[in-house]
Amino acid sequence: MNFANILSGGHTLYLPAAVTTIVFLLAWLPSSIAKYQQKGTKFLLGNRSDTSALSGWGGRSIRAYENWKSYFPGYIMAVVLLSIKGGITPLMVNLCWAYLGARVLHMMFYCMGNPTLRFLSFLVSMVINFYLLFKLM
């Protein structure tokens, strides 16, 4: 399947997985901004010998990213195994996009300090991930 087919709506999980991975790889950015704001450039460029926690949204952004790092491998494994198995449906593709949306919302709500919406967005991402994994059986 070529790139044009992926963009034209071919039933593949590659595009949502690739975009999710790119967003995941950039999710460290909010915590770096907070580190710059709270500790300065010297800290960012140094050896990080200061291990004191960030306060406020900065600390929450670190915890949100750590949470995403914990659950990302399970999602990617589900996508890879489903792609190998075949039988991808439009629902699965849409759920992969919904997973990305839920994880981005989870990070936003975590940084904002809203535990209810944070939990709901986390729950959505987990239900999607388990659905994808159960489709392997």
DRENTORKOL-3810 file (N, C-alpha, C; in nm, 4 decimals):
REM DRENTORKOL-3810
@n.u->0.0843; n.v->-0.1172; n.w->0.0000; ca.u->0.0000; ca.v->0.0000; ca.w->0.0000; c.u->0.0891; c.v->0.1239; c.w->0.0000
@n.u->0.0642; n.v->0.2145; n.w->-0.0926; ca.u->0.1482; ca.v->0.3335; ca.w->-0.1015; c.u->0.0896; c.v->0.4495; c.w->-0.0210
@n.u->0.1685; n.v->0.5552; n.w->-0.0096; ca.u->0.1306; ca.v->0.6697; ca.w->0.0733; c.u->0.0017; c.v->0.7346; c.w->0.0253
@n.u->-0.0179; n.v->0.7443; n.w->-0.1064; ca.u->-0.1398; ca.v->0.8050; ca.w->-0.1601; c.u->-0.2624; c.v->0.7244; c.w->-0.1172
@n.u->-0.2495; n.v->0.5926; n.w->-0.1142; ca.u->-0.3606; ca.v->0.5082; ca.w->-0.0721; c.u->-0.3914; c.v->0.5283; c.w->0.0763
@n.u->-0.2865; n.v->0.5451; n.w->0.1571; ca.u->-0.3065; ca.v->0.5701; ca.w->0.3002; c.u->-0.3849; c.v->0.6983; c.w->0.3205
@n.u->-0.3452; n.v->0.8059; n.w->0.2489; ca.u->-0.4125; ca.v->0.9342; ca.w->0.2649; c.u->-0.5528; c.v->0.9337; c.w->0.2060
@n.u->-0.5772; n.v->0.8492; n.w->0.1085; ca.u->-0.7091; ca.v->0.8476; ca.w->0.0466; c.u->-0.8094; c.v->0.7627; c.w->0.1241
@n.u->-0.7690; n.v->0.7074; n.w->0.2368; ca.u->-0.8650; ca.v->0.6370; ca.w->0.3203; c.u->-0.8525; c.v->0.4872; c.w->0.3169
@n.u->-0.7410; n.v->0.4343; n.w->0.2652; ca.u->-0.7206; ca.v->0.2896; ca.w->0.2720; c.u->-0.7248; c.v->0.2450; c.w->0.4165
@n.u->-0.7763; n.v->0.1281; n.w->0.4421; ca.u->-0.7931; ca.v->0.0802; ca.w->0.5791; c.u->-0.6601; c.v->0.0306; c.w->0.6342
@n.u->-0.5826; n.v->0.1232; n.w->0.6840; ca.u->-0.4548; ca.v->0.0901; ca.w->0.7434; c.u->-0.4366; c.v->0.1689; c.w->0.8719
@n.u->-0.3657; n.v->0.1103; n.w->0.9632; ca.u->-0.3410; ca.v->0.1767; ca.w->1.0912; c.u->-0.2099; c.v->0.2549; c.w->1.0909
@n.u->-0.1386; n.v->0.2531; n.w->0.9776; ca.u->-0.0071; ca.v->0.3168; ca.w->0.9732; c.u->-0.0126; c.v->0.4668; c.w->0.9996
@n.u->-0.1040; n.v->0.5361; n.w->0.9326; ca.u->-0.1081; ca.v->0.6815; ca.w->0.9471; c.u->-0.1452; c.v->0.7243; c.w->1.0893
@n.u->-0.2538; n.v->0.6726; n.w->1.1495; ca.u->-0.2817; ca.v->0.7152; ca.w->1.2872; c.u->-0.1711; c.v->0.6748; c.w->1.3844
@n.u->-0.1084; n.v->0.5607; n.w->1.3623; ca.u->0.0014; ca.v->0.5188; ca.w->1.4503; c.u->0.1217; c.v->0.6097; c.w->1.4340
@n.u->0.1522; n.v->0.6486; n.w->1.3100; ca.u->0.2660; ca.v->0.7372; ca.w->1.2860; c.u->0.2416; c.v->0.8756; c.w->1.3467
@n.u->0.1220; n.v->0.9287; n.w->1.3288; ca.u->0.0904; ca.v->1.0608; ca.w->1.3860; c.u->0.0918; c.v->1.0534; c.w->1.5382
@n.u->0.0376; n.v->0.9470; n.w->1.5949; ca.u->0.0398; ca.v->0.9294; ca.w->1.7405; c.u->0.1835; c.v->0.9234; c.w->1.7908
@n.u->0.2695; n.v->0.8544; n.w->1.7187; ca.u->0.4100; ca.v->0.8449; ca.w->1.7588; c.u->0.4782; c.v->0.9808; c.w->1.7524
@n.u->0.4508; n.v->1.0586; n.w->1.6494; ca.u->0.5095; ca.v->1.1925; ca.w->1.6380; c.u->0.4641; c.v->1.2804; c.w->1.7541
@n.u->0.3346; n.v->1.2778; n.w->1.7837; ca.u->0.2835; ca.v->1.3578; ca.w->1.8958; c.u->0.3452; c.v->1.3097; c.w->2.0267
@n.u->0.3554; n.v->1.1778; n.w->2.0436; ca.u->0.4189; ca.v->1.1218; ca.w->2.1633; c.u->0.5635; c.v->1.1692; c.w->2.1773
@n.u->0.6369; n.v->1.1696; n.w->2.0662; ca.u->0.7771; ca.v->1.2124; ca.w->2.0704; c.u->0.7918; c.v->1.3611; c.w->2.1017
@n.u->0.6875; n.v->1.4392; n.w->2.0774; ca.u->0.6910; ca.v->1.5828; ca.w->2.1085; c.u->0.6274; c.v->1.6166; c.w->2.2430
@n.u->0.5741; n.v->1.5177; n.w->2.3125; ca.u->0.5002; ca.v->1.5420; ca.w->2.4366; c.u->0.5904; c.v->1.5841; c.w->2.5524
@n.u->0.7200; n.v->1.5781; n.w->2.5360; ca.u->0.8139; ca.v->1.6249; ca.w->2.6385; c.u->0.8203; c.v->1.7779; c.w->2.6403
@n.u->0.7737; n.v->1.8408; n.w->2.5343; ca.u->0.7875; ca.v->1.9854; ca.w->2.5202; c.u->0.7244; c.v->2.0664; c.w->2.6338
@n.u->0.6008; n.v->2.0366; n.w->2.6776; ca.u->0.5444; ca.v->2.1165; ca.w->2.7877; c.u->0.6294; c.v->2.1127; c.w->2.9148
@n.u->0.6827; n.v->1.9959; n.w->2.9490; ca.u->0.7645; ca.v->1.9896; ca.w->3.0703; c.u->0.8953; c.v->2.0664; c.w->3.0528
@n.u->0.9487; n.v->2.0695; n.w->2.9327; ca.u->1.0702; ca.v->2.1484; ca.w->2.9095; c.u->1.0429; c.v->2.2972; c.w->2.9203
@n.u->0.9276; n.v->2.3395; n.w->2.8743; ca.u->0.8896; ca.v->2.4805; ca.w->2.8887; c.u->0.8767; c.v->2.5147; c.w->3.0370
@n.u->0.8137; n.v->2.4258; n.w->3.1131; ca.u->0.7996; ca.v->2.4491; ca.w->3.2572; c.u->0.9361; c.v->2.4509; c.w->3.3263
@n.u->1.0252; n.v->2.3619; n.w->3.2862; ca.u->1.1597; ca.v->2.3608; ca.w->3.3447; c.u->1.2319; c.v->2.4909; c.w->3.3143
@n.u->1.2169; n.v->2.5413; n.w->3.1940; ca.u->1.2780; ca.v->2.6687; ca.w->3.1577; c.u->1.2201; c.v->2.7824; c.w->3.2431
@n.u->1.0879; n.v->2.7829; n.w->3.2580; ca.u->1.0224; ca.v->2.8886; ca.w->3.3344; c.u->1.0600; c.v->2.8844; c.w->3.4820
@n.u->1.0712; n.v->2.7650; n.w->3.5377; ca.u->1.0941; ca.v->2.7537; ca.w->3.6821; c.u->1.2410; c.v->2.7437; c.w->3.7200
@n.u->1.3255; n.v->2.6919; n.w->3.6309; ca.u->1.4649; ca.v->2.6680; ca.w->3.6681; c.u->1.5654; c.v->2.7394; c.w->3.5790
@n.u->1.5215; n.v->2.7835; n.w->3.4618; ca.u->1.6081; ca.v->2.8620; ca.w->3.3758; c.u->1.6874; c.v->2.7816; c.w->3.2734
@n.u->1.7550; n.v->2.8567; n.w->3.1885; ca.u->1.8323; ca.v->2.7977; ca.w->3.0792; c.u->1.9491; c.v->2.7148; c.w->3.1306
@n.u->2.0146; n.v->2.7611; n.w->3.2354; ca.u->2.1297; ca.v->2.6881; ca.w->3.2887; c.u->2.0907; c.v->2.5447; c.w->3.3270
@n.u->1.9740; n.v->2.5290; n.w->3.3858; ca.u->1.9268; ca.v->2.3950; ca.w->3.4221; c.u->1.9041; c.v->2.3100; c.w->3.2974
@n.u->1.8371; n.v->2.3682; n.w->3.1965; ca.u->1.8076; ca.v->2.2925; ca.w->3.0750; c.u->1.9339; c.v->2.2466; c.w->3.0035
@n.u->2.0367; n.v->2.3286; n.w->3.0068; ca.u->2.1604; ca.v->2.2954; ca.w->2.9367; c.u->2.2595; c.v->2.2196; c.w->3.0233
@n.u->2.2302; n.v->2.2071; n.w->3.1516; ca.u->2.3228; ca.v->2.1438; ca.w->3.2446; c.u->2.3014; c.v->1.9949; c.w->3.2592
@n.u->2.3646; n.v->1.9398; n.w->3.3613; ca.u->2.3600; ca.v->1.7959; ca.w->3.3874; c.u->2.2420; c.v->1.7533; c.w->3.4735
@n.u->2.1520; n.v->1.8426; n.w->3.5007; ca.u->2.0310; ca.v->1.8149; ca.w->3.5785; c.u->2.0631; c.v->1.7631; c.w->3.7186
@n.u->2.1598; n.v->1.8242; n.w->3.7828; ca.u->2.1953; ca.v->1.7819; ca.w->3.9187; c.u->2.0905; c.v->1.8273; c.w->4.0199
@n.u->2.0119; n.v->1.9288; n.w->3.9846; ca.u->1.9023; ca.v->1.9743; ca.w->4.0705; c.u->1.7828; c.v->1.8816; c.w->4.0468
@n.u->1.7516; n.v->1.7995; n.w->4.1441; ca.u->1.6430; ca.v->1.7019; ca.w->4.1269; c.u->1.5124; c.v->1.7449; c.w->4.1929
@n.u->1.5040; n.v->1.8703; n.w->4.2347; ca.u->1.3798; ca.v->1.9165; ca.w->4.2975; c.u->1.2665; c.v->1.9166; c.w->4.1951
@n.u->1.1474; n.v->1.8859; n.w->4.2433; ca.u->1.0313; ca.v->1.8733; ca.w->4.1560; c.u->0.9837; c.v->2.0096; c.w->4.1085
@n.u->0.9207; n.v->2.0093; n.w->3.9934; ca.u->0.8578; ca.v->2.1308; ca.w->3.9439; c.u->0.7242; c.v->2.1486; c.w->4.0148
@n.u->0.6829; n.v->2.2717; n.w->4.0285; ca.u->0.5544; ca.v->2.2981; ca.w->4.0935; c.u->0.4463; c.v->2.3242; c.w->3.9893
@n.u->0.3228; n.v->2.3154; n.w->4.0319; ca.u->0.2087; ca.v->2.3503; ca.w->3.9479; c.u->0.1973; c.v->2.2666; c.w->3.8224
@n.u->0.1639; n.v->2.3350; n.w->3.7138; ca.u->0.1391; ca.v->2.2647; ca.w->3.5887; c.u->0.2653; c.v->2.1968; c.w->3.5365
@n.u->0.3819; n.v->2.2471; n.w->3.5724; ca.u->0.5068; ca.v->2.1856; ca.w->3.5279; c.u->0.5225; c.v->2.0449; c.w->3.5822
@n.u->0.4964; n.v->2.0277; n.w->3.7101; ca.u->0.5029; ca.v->1.8945; ca.w->3.7697; c.u->0.3978; c.v->1.8025; c.w->3.7117
@n.u->0.2785; n.v->1.8575; n.w->3.6886; ca.u->0.1723; ca.v->1.7757; ca.w->3.6288; c.u->0.2076; c.v->1.7357; c.w->3.4857
@n.u->0.2754; n.v->1.8248; n.w->3.4118; ca.u->0.3129; ca.v->1.7904; ca.w->3.2738; c.u->0.4135; c.v->1.6763; c.w->3.2710
@n.u->0.5044; n.v->1.6733; n.w->3.3680; ca.u->0.5996; ca.v->1.5620; ca.w->3.3758; c.u->0.5263; c.v->1.4316; c.w->3.4059
@n.u->0.4329; n.v->1.4365; n.w->3.5013; ca.u->0.3579; ca.v->1.3157; ca.w->3.5359; c.u->0.2693; c.v->1.2690; c.w->3.4196
@n.u->0.2136; n.v->1.3645; n.w->3.3449; ca.u->0.1314; ca.v->1.3280; ca.w->3.2290; c.u->0.2152; c.v->1.2583; c.w->3.1229
@n.u->0.3345; n.v->1.3089; n.w->3.0983; ca.u->0.4223; ca.v->1.2469; ca.w->2.9995; c.u->0.4687; c.v->1.1089; c.w->3.0464
@n.u->0.4990; n.v->1.0958; n.w->3.1745; ca.u->0.5374; ca.v->0.9652; ca.w->3.2285; c.u->0.4228; c.v->0.8651; c.w->3.2136
@n.u->0.3002; n.v->0.9118; n.w->3.2341; ca.u->0.1842; ca.v->0.8253; ca.w->3.2166; c.u->0.1744; c.v->0.7783; c.w->3.0724
@n.u->0.1916; n.v->0.8708; n.w->2.9779; ca.u->0.1835; ca.v->0.8353; ca.w->2.8368; c.u->0.2945; c.v->0.7360; c.w->2.8006
@n.u->0.4136; n.v->0.7579; n.w->2.8545; ca.u->0.5242; ca.v->0.6653; ca.w->2.8275; c.u->0.4931; c.v->0.5252; c.w->2.8795
@n.u->0.4188; n.v->0.5161; n.w->2.9870; ca.u->0.3851; ca.v->0.3853; ca.w->3.0438; c.u->0.2870; c.v->0.3075; c.w->2.9567
@n.u->0.1946; n.v->0.3772; n.w->2.8906; ca.u->0.0886; ca.v->0.3098; ca.w->2.8170; c.u->0.1102; c.v->0.3068; c.w->2.6660
@n.u->0.2043; n.v->0.3850; n.w->2.6149; ca.u->0.2295; ca.v->0.3899; ca.w->2.4712; c.u->0.2737; c.v->0.2548; c.w->2.4131
@n.u->0.3624; n.v->0.1801; n.w->2.4786; ca.u->0.4039; ca.v->0.0512; ca.w->2.4200; c.u->0.2879; c.v->-0.0459; c.w->2.3963
@n.u->0.1924; n.v->-0.0492; n.w->2.4861; ca.u->0.0773; ca.v->-0.1378; ca.w->2.4678; c.u->-0.0053; c.v->-0.0999; c.w->2.3466
@n.u->-0.0210; n.v->0.0302; n.w->2.3237; ca.u->-0.0954; ca.v->0.0769; ca.w->2.2075; c.u->-0.0219; c.v->0.0411; c.w->2.0784
@n.u->0.1053; n.v->0.0724; n.w->2.0734; ca.u->0.1824; ca.v->0.0448; ca.w->1.9518; c.u->0.1875; c.v->-0.1052; c.w->1.9239
@n.u->0.2019; n.v->-0.1847; n.w->2.0286; ca.u->0.2028; ca.v->-0.3298; ca.w->2.0089; c.u->0.0701; c.v->-0.3770; c.w->1.9506
@n.u->-0.0399; n.v->-0.3234; n.w->2.0004; ca.u->-0.1709; ca.v->-0.3609; ca.w->1.9466; c.u->-0.1812; c.v->-0.3233; c.w->1.7993
@n.u->-0.1360; n.v->-0.2036; n.w->1.7643; ca.u->-0.1431; ca.v->-0.1578; ca.w->1.6253; c.u->-0.0554; c.v->-0.2442; c.w->1.5349
@n.u->0.0658; n.v->-0.2736; n.w->1.5787; ca.u->0.1573; ca.v->-0.3556; ca.w->1.4976; c.u->0.0995; c.v->-0.4956; c.w->1.4775
@n.u->0.0529; n.v->-0.5563; n.w->1.5851; ca.u->-0.0012; ca.v->-0.6921; ca.w->1.5730; c.u->-0.1281; c.v->-0.6963; c.w->1.4876
@n.u->-0.2131; n.v->-0.5960; n.w->1.5006; ca.u->-0.3324; ca.v->-0.5905; ca.w->1.4158; c.u->-0.2945; c.v->-0.5724; c.w->1.2695
@n.u->-0.1925; n.v->-0.4914; n.w->1.2441; ca.u->-0.1477; ca.v->-0.4703; ca.w->1.1067; c.u->-0.0922; c.v->-0.5985; c.w->1.0473
@n.u->-0.0212; n.v->-0.6752; n.w->1.1266; ca.u->0.0331; ca.v->-0.8036; ca.w->1.0800; c.u->-0.0795; c.v->-0.9027; c.w->1.0554
@n.u->-0.1741; n.v->-0.9066; n.w->1.1475; ca.u->-0.2860; ca.v->-1.0021; ca.w->1.1371; c.u->-0.3752; c.v->-0.9701; c.w->1.0180
@n.u->-0.3948; n.v->-0.8412; n.w->0.9904; ca.u->-0.4824; ca.v->-0.8022; ca.w->0.8804; c.u->-0.6265; c.v->-0.7898; c.w->0.9270
@n.u->-0.7151; n.v->-0.7660; n.w->0.8324; ca.u->-0.8569; ca.v->-0.7521; ca.w->0.8658; c.u->-0.8891; c.v->-0.6200; c.w->0.9343
@n.u->-0.8143; n.v->-0.5164; n.w->0.8988; ca.u->-0.8366; ca.v->-0.3845; ca.w->0.9582; c.u->-0.9685; c.v->-0.3278; c.w->0.9068
@n.u->-1.0495; n.v->-0.2783; n.w->0.9973; ca.u->-1.1783; ca.v->-0.2195; ca.w->0.9605; c.u->-1.1712; c.v->-0.0682; c.w->0.9774
@n.u->-1.2626; n.v->0.0032; n.w->0.9139; ca.u->-1.2677; ca.v->0.1482; ca.w->0.9344; c.u->-1.2867; c.v->0.1853; c.w->1.0819
@n.u->-1.3593; n.v->0.1020; n.w->1.1571; ca.u->-1.3775; ca.v->0.1280; ca.w->1.3000; c.u->-1.2435; c.v->0.1293; c.w->1.3722
@n.u->-1.1581; n.v->0.0336; n.w->1.3420; ca.u->-1.0267; ca.v->0.0278; ca.w->1.4070; c.u->-0.9438; c.v->0.1513; c.w->1.3752
@n.u->-0.9488; n.v->0.1954; n.w->1.2511; ca.u->-0.8748; ca.v->0.3161; ca.w->1.2114; c.u->-0.9284; c.v->0.4365; c.w->1.2883
@n.u->-1.0601; n.v->0.4496; n.w->1.2933; ca.u->-1.1205; ca.v->0.5613; ca.w->1.3669; c.u->-1.0878; c.v->0.5552; c.w->1.5155
@n.u->-1.0832; n.v->0.4356; n.w->1.5716; ca.u->-1.0475; ca.v->0.4215; ca.w->1.7128; c.u->-0.9030; c.v->0.4615; c.w->1.7379
@n.u->-0.8150; n.v->0.4343; n.w->1.6422; ca.u->-0.6759; ca.v->0.4782; ca.w->1.6582; c.u->-0.6671; c.v->0.6304; c.w->1.6599
@n.u->-0.7459; n.v->0.6959; n.w->1.5759; ca.u->-0.7489; ca.v->0.8428; ca.w->1.5805; c.u->-0.8102; c.v->0.8910; c.w->1.7120
@n.u->-0.9139; n.v->0.8227; n.w->1.7579; ca.u->-0.9764; ca.v->0.8594; ca.w->1.8856; c.u->-0.8791; c.v->0.8384; c.w->2.0013
@n.u->-0.7964; n.v->0.7348; n.w->1.9936; ca.u->-0.6948; ca.v->0.7106; ca.w->2.0966; c.u->-0.6005; c.v->0.8299; c.w->2.1041
@n.u->-0.5547; n.v->0.8773; n.w->1.9888; ca.u->-0.4661; ca.v->0.9937; ca.w->1.9874; c.u->-0.5352; c.v->1.1135; c.w->2.0519
@n.u->-0.6598; n.v->1.1380; n.w->2.0145; ca.u->-0.7333; ca.v->1.2495; ca.w->2.0734; c.u->-0.7479; c.v->1.2358; c.w->2.2240
@n.u->-0.7781; n.v->1.1149; n.w->2.2694; ca.u->-0.7942; ca.v->1.0921; ca.w->2.4136; c.u->-0.6632; c.v->1.1146; c.w->2.4879
@n.u->-0.5512; n.v->1.0697; n.w->2.4294; ca.u->-0.4219; ca.v->1.0876; ca.w->2.4970; c.u->-0.3810; c.v->1.2345; c.w->2.5006
@n.u->-0.4078; n.v->1.3083; n.w->2.3938; ca.u->-0.3768; ca.v->1.4521; ca.w->2.3934; c.u->-0.4646; c.v->1.5239; c.w->2.4959
@n.u->-0.5921; n.v->1.4897; n.w->2.5000; ca.u->-0.6809; ca.v->1.5499; ca.w->2.5998; c.u->-0.6375; c.v->1.5126; c.w->2.7408
@n.u->-0.5964; n.v->1.3887; n.w->2.7608; ca.u->-0.5492; ca.v->1.3460; ca.w->2.8923; c.u->-0.4325; c.v->1.4337; c.w->2.9374
@n.u->-0.3393; n.v->1.4569; n.w->2.8469; ca.u->-0.2232; ca.v->1.5386; ca.w->2.8821; c.u->-0.2650; c.v->1.6826; c.w->2.9120
@n.u->-0.3552; n.v->1.7357; n.w->2.8310; ca.u->-0.4027; ca.v->1.8730; ca.w->2.8543; c.u->-0.4739; c.v->1.8842; c.w->2.9888
@n.u->-0.5660; n.v->1.7913; n.w->3.0164; ca.u->-0.6403; ca.v->1.7966; ca.w->3.1419; c.u->-0.5494; c.v->1.7725; c.w->3.2619
@n.u->-0.4488; n.v->1.6889; n.w->3.2448; ca.u->-0.3517; ca.v->1.6645; ca.w->3.3521; c.u->-0.2766; c.v->1.7940; c.w->3.3823
@n.u->-0.2287; n.v->1.8612; n.w->3.2778; ca.u->-0.1550; ca.v->1.9871; ca.w->3.2971; c.u->-0.2436; c.v->2.0954; c.w->3.3588
@n.u->-0.3712; n.v->2.0935; n.w->3.3227; ca.u->-0.4646; ca.v->2.1925; ca.w->3.3763; c.u->-0.5040; c.v->2.1611; c.w->3.5200
@n.u->-0.4835; n.v->2.0388; n.w->3.5632; ca.u->-0.5198; ca.v->2.0006; ca.w->3.6990; c.u->-0.6660; c.v->1.9642; c.w->3.7140
@n.u->-0.7271; n.v->1.9113; n.w->3.6091; ca.u->-0.8674; ca.v->1.8712; ca.w->3.6136; c.u->-0.8753; c.v->1.7186; c.w->3.6245
@n.u->-0.8894; n.v->1.6642; n.w->3.7465; ca.u->-0.8839; ca.v->1.5186; ca.w->3.7634; c.u->-1.0007; c.v->1.4442; c.w->3.7002
@n.u->-1.1184; n.v->1.5026; n.w->3.6962; ca.u->-1.2345; ca.v->1.4329; ca.w->3.6402; c.u->-1.2181; c.v->1.4125; c.w->3.4903
@n.u->-1.1892; n.v->1.5205; n.w->3.4179; ca.u->-1.1723; ca.v->1.5083; ca.w->3.2730; c.u->-1.0460; c.v->1.4298; c.w->3.2390
@n.u->-0.9435; n.v->1.4431; n.w->3.3217; ca.u->-0.8211; ca.v->1.3647; ca.w->3.3022; c.u->-0.8536; c.v->1.2162; c.w->3.3093
@n.u->-0.9286; n.v->1.1757; n.w->3.4120; ca.u->-0.9642; ca.v->1.0345; ca.w->3.4275; c.u->-1.0507; c.v->0.9859; c.w->3.3124
@n.u->-1.1487; n.v->1.0661; n.w->3.2711; ca.u->-1.2376; ca.v->1.0243; ca.w->3.1622; c.u->-1.1603; c.v->1.0059; c.w->3.0315
@n.u->-1.0690; n.v->1.0969; n.w->3.0013; ca.u->-0.9914; ca.v->1.0835; ca.w->2.8781; c.u->-0.8966; c.v->0.9636; c.w->2.8872
@n.u->-0.8402; n.v->0.9394; n.w->3.0060; ca.u->-0.7568; ca.v->0.8210; ca.w->3.0251; c.u->-0.8394; c.v->0.6946; c.w->3.0052
@n.u->-0.9604; n.v->0.6925; n.w->3.0612; ca.u->-1.0483; ca.v->0.5768; ca.w->3.0501; c.u->-1.0821; c.v->0.5481; c.w->2.9038
@n.u->-1.1108; n.v->0.6521; n.w->2.8274; ca.u->-1.1404; ca.v->0.6341; ca.w->2.6852; c.u->-1.0214; c.v->0.5703; c.w->2.6145
@n.u->-0.9015; n.v->0.6214; n.w->2.6408; ca.u->-0.7832; ca.v->0.5653; ca.w->2.5746; c.u->-0.7611; c.v->0.4196; c.w->2.6139
@n.u->-0.7850; n.v->0.3855; n.w->2.7385; ca.u->-0.7655; ca.v->0.2476; ca.w->2.7833; c.u->-0.8701; c.v->0.1536; c.w->2.7226
@n.u->-0.9943; n.v->0.1969; n.w->2.7156; ca.u->-1.0994; ca.v->0.1142; ca.w->2.6543; c.u->-1.0656; c.v->0.0884; c.w->2.5079
@n.u->-1.0207; n.v->0.1908; n.w->2.4384; ca.u->-0.9815; ca.v->0.1738; ca.w->2.2980; c.u->-0.8655; c.v->0.0757; c.w->2.2874
@n.u->-0.7661; n.v->0.0917; n.w->2.3722; ca.u->-0.6496; ca.v->0.0037; ca.w->2.3667; c.u->-0.6901; c.v->-0.1416; c.w->2.3923
@n.u->-0.7733; n.v->-0.1653; n.w->2.4923; ca.u->-0.8186; ca.v->-0.3014; ca.w->2.5200; c.u->-0.9042; c.v->-0.3567; c.w->2.4059
@n.u->-0.9867; n.v->-0.2723; n.w->2.3453; ca.u->-1.0657; ca.v->-0.3171; ca.w->2.2304; c.u->-0.9734; c.v->-0.3652; c.w->2.1189
@n.u->-0.8716; n.v->-0.2850; n.w->2.0883; ca.u->-0.7775; ca.v->-0.3240; ca.w->1.9822; c.u->-0.7074; c.v->-0.4549; c.w->2.0176
@n.u->-0.6679; n.v->-0.4687; n.w->2.1431; ca.u->-0.6008; ca.v->-0.5933; ca.w->2.1850; c.u->-0.6950; c.v->-0.7132; c.w->2.1785
@n.u->-0.8200; n.v->-0.6956; n.w->2.2160; ca.u->-0.9150; ca.v->-0.8063; ca.w->2.2100; c.u->-0.9472; c.v->-0.8469; c.w->2.0662
@n.u->-0.9336; n.v->-0.7546; n.w->1.9714; ca.u->-0.9562; ca.v->-0.7872; ca.w->1.8314; c.u->-0.8488; c.v->-0.8821; c.w->1.7777
@n.u->-0.7406; n.v->-0.8971; n.w->1.8515; ca.u->-0.6348; ca.v->-0.9904; ca.w->1.8120; c.u->-0.6711; c.v->-1.1342; c.w->1.8434
@n.u->-0.7647; n.v->-1.1531; n.w->1.9332; ca.u->-0.7980; ca.v->-1.2900; ca.w->1.9789; c.u->-0.9037; c.v->-1.3534; c.w->1.8923
END
